[in-house]
Amino acid sequence: MKRRWRVVLLRSKGEILGEVEASDVAAAKAAAAVQFGLDEIQRTRIIVQEYGRATALSLQRTAPKPTRALRGGRGRWIVSRSERGD
């Protein structure tokens, strides 16, 4: 059974190269090397991530609500000046 995989080249920041279809991780890495023309060094620096239900669900989540105040030391709350009215 073929599955879809995201291919990321690791650098200082990961660079998404694209997608490949393969049955397992090793086959996905081999297909990525051929499809994206990677040399020997780049082949050691790729990771593959399977697309699936968990990936689709994480994309649907909303961002967490921002906090209004942070808890400081000794139980005090740190509130920004704009919220205090200064």
C-alpha positions in Angstrom: 0.0 0.0 0.0 1.4 3.4 -1.0 1.4 6.2 1.5 2.3 9.9 1.1 5.4 11.3 2.8 6.6 14.8 3.3 10.4 15.2 2.6 12.4 17.7 4.6 16.1 18.5 4.1 17.7 19.4 7.4 19.8 22.6 7.3 19.9 25.4 9.9 16.2 25.4 9.3 14.3 22.5 7.7 13.6 23.0 4.0 10.5 21.2 2.8 11.4 19.7 -0.6 7.9 18.2 -1.4 6.1 14.9 -1.3 6.7 11.3 -2.4 4.6 8.2 -2.5 6.1 5.0 -1.0 5.3 2.0 1.1 7.7 2.6 4.0 10.4 5.0 5.3 13.3 3.5 3.5 11.4 3.5 0.2 10.3 7.1 0.8 13.9 8.2 1.3 15.1 6.4 -1.8 12.3 7.9 -3.9 13.1 11.4 -2.5 16.7 11.0 -3.4 15.8 10.2 -7.0 12.9 12.6 -7.4 14.8 15.6 -5.9 18.2 14.7 -7.3 20.0 14.6 -3.9 23.7 13.9 -3.6 25.2 11.5 -1.0 25.6 14.2 1.7 22.0 15.5 1.3 20.7 11.9 1.4 22.0 11.6 5.0 20.3 14.9 5.9 16.7 14.1 4.9 13.8 13.1 7.1 10.4 11.9 5.9 7.1 12.4 7.7 4.0 10.3 6.9 0.9 12.2 6.1 -2.0 10.8 8.0 -4.9 11.5 10.3 -2.8 13.1 13.0 -1.2 15.5 10.6 -4.6 16.6 9.2 -6.0 17.0 12.8 -3.0 19.2 13.9 -3.6 21.5 10.9 -7.2 22.0 12.0 -6.4 23.0 15.5 -6.7 26.7 16.4 -3.9 28.6 17.9 -3.9 28.8 21.7 -5.4 31.9 23.2 -2.8 34.5 24.3 -2.4 34.8 28.1 -3.2 38.2 29.6 -0.8 38.0 32.5 2.1 35.9 33.5 2.7 34.4 36.9 5.7 36.0 38.5 7.8 35.0 41.5 6.2 34.8 45.0 2.7 34.4 43.5 2.5 37.9 42.0 0.9 38.5 38.6 2.8 40.4 36.0 0.4 42.5 34.0 1.4 44.7 31.1 1.1 48.5 31.4 -1.6 48.7 28.8 -3.8 46.4 30.8 -3.2 48.4 34.1 -4.1 51.7 32.3 -0.7 53.4 32.8 
